Amino acid sequence: MASVPNTTTFSLNDVRVVLGLGTTASLVDCIAAAVAASYNPLYYSAPATSLLEFRDYDTARGACNATTSLNFYPSSGQATSGAGTCPTGGSEIPYYFYPAVTNIASGSSTVTTDAGGCTPFNGGGLWYRVRSNGGEGSFFYSVRISASGACIGKVACT
């Protein structure tokens, strides 16, 4: 992880290096490549328009959780209740869990719609059928997901 110095004397090249851009990248290129969550809110006003808004820009600040891709069954596969049941139907869509579904404990895992783990899935407090893409083969779980993407319940499908 890298950061722009927390001073007013940094250069456009400092920003380019932190963002991993080449020496010909313009300020507009830097702004386009930047992640809003990585800016220091003391110096940033969305959208960025000046070099000084990159003061103390830190890639670790915008980093989200590493994730595990899973096959997820939203839409008609969701259920409003039934902790011991496994909802049926729905189209398989890859969503992302952190940590992996086998390690989910209520309140300690999140579901996101992006592999970077930055965009929480709004589960609406419903139960969803989940199948791992990894070492679990075709084992299914019923997982309850909150509006903020938090896993608030999990049971093995029977």
C-alpha positions as CSV (number, residue, x, y, z in Angstrom):
1,M,0.0,0.0,0.0
2,A,1.2,3.5,-0.8
3,S,0.4,7.0,0.1
4,V,0.9,10.6,-1.1
5,P,2.8,12.7,1.5
6,N,0.7,14.6,4.0
7,T,2.2,17.9,3.0
8,T,1.5,20.6,0.5
9,T,4.8,20.1,-1.3
10,F,4.1,16.8,-3.1
11,S,4.1,16.6,-6.9
12,L,1.9,15.2,-9.6
13,N,4.6,12.5,-10.0
14,D,4.1,11.5,-6.4
15,V,0.4,10.9,-7.2
16,R,1.3,9.0,-10.4
17,V,3.6,6.6,-8.5
18,V,1.0,5.9,-5.8
19,L,-1.6,5.2,-8.4
20,G,0.7,3.1,-10.5
21,L,0.5,5.3,-13.5
22,G,3.2,6.2,-16.0
23,T,5.1,9.5,-16.2
24,T,2.8,10.9,-19.0
25,A,-0.4,10.5,-16.9
26,S,-2.2,13.9,-16.4
27,L,-4.0,15.1,-13.4
28,V,-7.3,14.1,-15.2
29,D,-5.9,10.6,-15.6
30,C,-5.0,10.5,-11.9
31,I,-8.4,11.6,-10.8
32,A,-10.0,9.0,-13.1
33,A,-7.8,6.2,-11.6
34,A,-8.3,7.3,-8.0
35,V,-10.6,5.5,-5.5
36,A,-12.8,7.9,-3.6
37,A,-12.4,6.0,-0.3
38,S,-8.6,6.5,-0.5
39,Y,-8.7,10.3,-0.3
40,N,-8.2,11.9,3.1
41,P,-11.6,13.5,3.7
42,L,-9.9,16.6,5.3
43,Y,-8.6,17.6,1.8
44,Y,-11.0,16.0,-0.6
45,S,-14.3,17.3,-2.0
46,A,-16.1,15.0,-4.5
47,P,-15.4,15.1,-7.3
48,A,-11.7,15.9,-7.1
49,T,-10.6,18.8,-9.3
50,S,-7.1,19.8,-8.0
51,L,-3.8,18.2,-7.2
52,L,-4.0,19.3,-3.5
53,E,-7.0,17.0,-3.0
54,F,-4.5,14.1,-3.3
55,R,-2.8,15.2,0.0
56,D,-2.4,12.1,2.2
57,Y,-4.2,9.9,-0.4
58,D,-3.6,6.4,0.9
59,T,-4.4,3.2,-1.0
60,A,-4.8,1.3,2.3
61,R,-7.6,3.7,3.3
62,G,-9.6,2.6,0.3
63,A,-8.7,-1.1,0.4
64,C,-11.6,-3.4,1.0
65,N,-11.6,-7.1,2.0
66,A,-10.2,-9.8,-0.1
67,T,-13.1,-12.0,-1.2
68,T,-14.1,-15.5,-2.3
69,S,-16.4,-15.8,-5.3
70,L,-19.5,-18.0,-4.7
71,N,-22.5,-19.0,-6.7
72,F,-25.4,-17.0,-5.2
73,Y,-29.1,-17.5,-5.8
74,P,-31.0,-14.2,-5.4
75,S,-34.3,-13.1,-6.9
76,S,-36.8,-16.0,-6.8
77,G,-34.3,-18.1,-4.8
78,Q,-34.7,-15.9,-1.7
79,A,-36.9,-16.6,1.2
80,T,-38.3,-14.4,4.0
81,S,-38.0,-17.1,6.7
82,G,-36.9,-20.6,7.1
83,A,-33.5,-20.9,8.8
84,G,-33.6,-24.7,8.4
85,T,-34.7,-24.6,4.8
86,C,-32.9,-24.0,1.6
87,P,-34.7,-21.6,-0.8
88,T,-35.2,-23.0,-4.3
89,G,-35.1,-21.4,-7.8
90,G,-33.4,-18.2,-8.8
91,S,-30.6,-17.7,-11.3
92,E,-27.0,-18.4,-10.3
93,I,-25.1,-15.1,-10.0
94,P,-21.5,-14.8,-8.7
95,Y,-21.4,-12.7,-5.6
96,Y,-18.5,-12.4,-3.1
97,F,-18.2,-13.3,0.5
98,Y,-15.5,-12.4,3.0
99,P,-14.5,-14.7,4.5
100,A,-15.5,-17.7,2.5
101,V,-18.9,-19.2,3.2
102,T,-17.5,-22.1,5.2
103,N,-16.1,-19.6,7.7
104,I,-19.2,-17.5,8.0
105,A,-20.3,-16.8,11.5
106,S,-23.2,-14.5,12.1
107,G,-22.1,-10.9,12.2
108,S,-18.5,-11.5,11.1
109,S,-18.9,-11.9,7.3
110,T,-20.0,-9.7,4.5
111,V,-21.4,-10.2,1.0
112,T,-20.4,-7.8,-1.8
113,T,-21.3,-7.4,-5.5
114,D,-17.7,-6.8,-6.5
115,A,-14.5,-8.9,-6.2
116,G,-12.8,-6.0,-4.4
117,G,-15.2,-6.3,-1.5
118,C,-16.2,-2.7,-1.6
119,T,-19.9,-2.7,-2.6
120,P,-22.1,-4.4,0.0
121,F,-25.0,-6.5,-1.3
122,N,-28.4,-5.4,0.1
123,G,-29.9,-8.7,1.2
124,G,-32.9,-7.1,2.9
125,G,-32.7,-9.5,5.8
126,L,-33.8,-12.4,3.6
127,W,-32.4,-16.0,3.3
128,Y,-30.5,-17.0,0.2
129,R,-29.2,-20.3,-1.2
130,V,-25.4,-20.2,-1.7
131,R,-23.1,-22.8,-3.3
132,S,-19.3,-22.4,-3.3
133,N,-17.3,-22.2,-6.4
134,G,-14.3,-23.6,-4.5
135,G,-13.4,-26.6,-2.4
136,E,-16.9,-27.3,-1.1
137,G,-18.1,-28.6,-4.4
138,S,-21.9,-28.5,-4.6
139,F,-22.7,-28.1,-1.0
140,F,-25.4,-25.6,-0.3
141,Y,-26.1,-23.3,2.6
142,S,-29.0,-21.0,3.5
143,V,-27.5,-17.7,4.4
144,R,-29.5,-14.7,5.8
145,I,-28.1,-11.3,4.7
146,S,-28.8,-7.9,6.1
147,A,-29.4,-4.7,4.0
148,S,-25.8,-3.8,4.7
149,G,-24.4,-7.1,3.4
150,A,-23.7,-8.6,6.8
151,C,-24.3,-12.3,7.2
152,I,-26.7,-12.6,10.1
153,G,-27.4,-16.3,9.9
154,K,-26.2,-19.5,8.2
155,V,-27.3,-23.1,8.2
156,A,-26.4,-26.1,6.0
157,C,-29.1,-27.0,3.6
158,T,-30.7,-30.3,4.3
